[in-house]
């Protein structure tokens, strides 16, 4: 694709983005009417739904604070999800939140930030997670903050643990390429994890202690989110014990069916079952008499905006959603503990 074509596409998308604002503003009133009529069917609607609603927030791919760099941004990115969760806390029309998770995990800090935001949200409104293909490591970490977790029987769940990847390229650099590294440092740990030399026993011990501390934070988060949770919702809740958590929190993954038997999720089911659960929980908490509460896409554009966003996704190059079968995510963060399954 040559430069002129790319420039033309970018300009066209910019013009369309302006049109999105104009058209969406002009059509909000008609969309509200249509949504009120169609909500009775139980279908997921768009964000312009009037009155009470359930916010559907989708997390797709690795959990990281990095932006995708796309023109419209990545609506499924961790930062977008965090912002959507914050909006849902303050949006009085949102009576419950349904989070669709399809993630192998990611960075520790961003996983913890989303987790704490969900806990804040849970104090105000019911939160249900629906796991898709994969909810591992950081993907499970953030899910543990929800009131209820649903997963398909064959969903991959778990991988509770922390990983750090370091590389020793000394032999390649010295013997093959003839490259020598000269490091001047203020302390013996300043070049911790250096790829230019083998790791010392003191460095390995320090890093292992760091991993162990982060791992305990993971266990504490699951304990607070799932084992110690207390609510009066009538939706089935599967108990997870401390003994089971410690026994199986060794990095292994489960199918959704096994995860439910062990207590790592609450119910086996898909997005439909999770949607019905959060609707019932919302009606119970807020004492709503309506027969149904519409579910709206909360972190994606709608109307013409959805069309433009879809076009931009199809045109612009995308990174591998799971970053699996390519470069391991941990290789991108060689000196950082990660909640990720590879």
N, C-alpha and C positions, 0 to 999 in steps of 0.2 A: 504494500500500500504506500503510494508516494506521498510526499509532503503536502501537495495541494489538496489531495483527497482528504487527508487527515484534517487539514485546516478547514475545509468545507464542512466536514462532519461536525467538528467542534463548534463552528459558528452556527450551524443549523440547530444543534442541540441547545446552544445558549438561547437562540430565538424561541425555540420550543419551550424552554424553561420559563421564559417571560410569559408565554401564552398560557402556561399551566396556572400561574397565579391569577390571570385575568379570567380564564374559563372556570377555574374552581370557585372563585369568588362569585361569579355569576350563576353557578349551578348549585350552590350549597342548599338553597331553599328547595329546589326540586328534588335533590338527592335525599334531603331529610324526609320528604313525603314518601319517596319510594322505599326508603329504609324502614320506615314505620310499618309499611304494608308488607314488605318482604321478610321482616324479622320473625314473623309468625312461622315461617318455614324452617327456622333454625339454621339458616345458612350464615356463613361468615360474611360480614358486610364491611364497608369502608369506614374510615375514621370520622366521617361527617354525620354518623348516626346520632340522632338527638335523644335526649333523655338518658335513662340508665343504660349502661353497657358493660360488657366484659372486654377488656383490652387483651388482644392477642399480640404477643411480642415474640419474635422469632430470633433465636441465636444460632447462626450457622457458621461452622468453621472454628478455627483456633481462637482462643481467648487472648487478646493482646491489646495494648493501648495504641498500637500502631495503626495509622490510617491506611486504607487500601490505595489511596492516591487517585481514585476514580473522580471524574468530574462531579458526579452527584453524591460521592461518598458511598460507602458500603452500608446499606441500610440494615444489614445483618451483623455488622461488626460489634465487638464487645462494647466500645464506647457509645455507639448508637443505642444499644440495648440498655446501657446504664442510664443514659439520658431519658429514654422512654420510660424506664421504671420510675425515675424521679418525677416525670410528668404525671404518671399514673397515681403517685402518692397524693399530689395536690389537685388532681382532677376529680371534682366531686361527682361527676357523672359516671366515673369508673367505679363499679361496685365489686369488681373482682378482676384478677389477672390470670391469664392462661399463657404460660411460657413454653414455647416449643424449642427443645434443645436437640441439636445435632452437632456434637463437638467432641474432639479428642482431648480437650483441655487446652492449657496454654501457660501463660506466666502466672506466678504466684500472686503478685500484687493485684493484678486486674481481676483475677478470680475472687480474691478476698473482697475487693471493692464491690463487685456485683453481688456477692453473697450478703454482705452487710446491708446493701441497698434493698435486697429482697426481704431481709429480716425486718427492716424498717417498714416496708410495705405490708408485710404480713401482720403487723400490729394493727393496721388500719383496715385491711381488706383481705379476703381469702386469696391465696395464691396456689395454683396447681401447675405442675410441670408435666408436659407430655414429651417423653423421650422418643426420638425417631430411630435412625439406624444406630447411632452411637452417642453415649453420654458417659465418657470415661474421664477419670482423673479430675481435672478442673471442671469438666462438664458435669461430673457427679457432684463435685464440691458445691457449685452454685445451686444445684438442684436440691441439695440437702436443706437449704433454707426455706423451701416451700412447705405449705401445709400438707399437701399430698403429692405423690409422684406416681405417674402412670407410665408404663412402657409396653411396647409390643412384646409378645412371647420371645421373639428372636432378636430383640434389640441387644446391643452389647453395652453392658453396664458395669461400672466399678473402676478397676485400676487405681485403687486408693493407694497413693504413695507419692514420692518425690524423686526426681531424677536430675542429675547434673552430668553433662558431657564435657570431658576435656580431651585434648589431643596431644600426643607426644610425637612431634615430627623431627626430633633431633637427628635420628639416623638418616632420614631423607635429606635434610638440609646440610648436614655435615659431610656425610660420606658420598652422597649422590650429586649434590649441587655445589658442595664446597662452600657453604654459607655458615659463618660463625656469628653467634649472637653475643653482644656485649651489653650487659644490663648493669646500670648503676642505680641502687635503690636505697631508701632510707631505713628499711627494716626487712627482716628475712621473709616476711609474708607479702611484701609489696607486689611481687610478680607471681602471686599465687595462681596456679593453673596454667603457667606458661607453656606454650607448645614447643619451646626451644630446648627443653631439658626434662628429664624424668621427674616425677613428683616425689618429694621426700616423705618420710614417715610422719614427720610433724605436720606437714601440709595435709596429708591424707586424713590424719586424725582431726585436724581443724575442720576440714570440709565435711567429714562424716558427722561431727557434732552439729554443724550447721544444718545438714540434711535431716538429722534426727529431730532437731528443734522444729524445723518446718513441718516435718511429718507429724509431730505431736500437735501442731496447730491444725493440721488437717483432721486428725482424730477428734480434737476438741470441737471443731466446727460441726462435724457430723453429730457428735454427742449433743451439742446445744440445739442443732436444727431438727434432729429426728428423735433421739432418745429422750430428751427432756421436754419435748413439745407437749403442750396442754391446750386442748380446745374442746368445744362442745359440738363440733360438726358431726352429723350423723353418717357422713360418707366413710366407708370402711377405712380403718387405719391399721396397718400392719406394724407390729412392734419389732424394734431392733434392740437387741441387748448389747451391753458393753462387751460381754464375753464373745459374742458372735462377731462384733466389729473387730476386736483385736485378733481374732483367729483368722479372719478372711481379708484383713486390710494389708495384704502383702503384695499388692500390685496385680493380682489376678483379675480377670474380667469374668462376668457372668452373663448368661442370657437373661432376658427379662423375667422369664418364668422362674429360674433359679433365684434371681435377685428378690423376687416377691416372697418366695418360701423362706428366705433367710431374713427378710425384713428390710432390705436395702431400698425397696420400693414398696408402695402400698397396694397397687392393683395392676393387673395385666389388662391392657386395653390401649386403644389408639387415641387420636385427637378427638374423635367423636365422644368417647367415654369420658375423657378428661374435660371436655367442654360441658357436658351435662353435669359433671361433678361440681365444677366451679360455679355454674349457674345455680345449682341447688344450695351451695354454701353461701352464695351472695344473697339469695332470697331469705335464707335463714338468718344471716347476720343482720341484714338491714330491714327484715320483716316486710319484704315486698310481696305484694299479692299478684303481680303480673304472672301470666302463665309461662313466659319466657323472657330472657334478657338477651338482646342481640350481641353477637361477638364481632368486634371490629378489628381490622388490621391496624395496629397502633404504631408500628415503626416503619411503615412503608407509605409512599404516596398513593393517592387514589385518583380515579377519574382519568383525565388526560395525563396527569402526572405519572400514573401507573404505566400508561402506554409509553411515555417518553423514557421512563426509567427502564422499562423492558427493552426498548430499542438500544439504549446506551449499554445495557448489560450484554446484548448480543453482538455489539460492534466492538466495544473496548476489550482488550485482552484481560483475562482473569487469571489470578493465581489459583493453584490447586486448592479446592475448598478445605480439604483435610490435611494437605501437605504430607500425605502419605504416598508411598511409592515414588517419592522424589527425594529431595534433601530433607533429612530429619529436622524437625522443629528445634530439637535440642542443639543441633549443630549451629543454628543461627544465634543461639544464646549460650556459648560454650562455658561461661563462668557464672551461670545463673541457675539456682534451683528452680525446677519447673513442675507444675501439676499437669503432666501431659503423658499420653499413652502413644507409644510408637511401635 
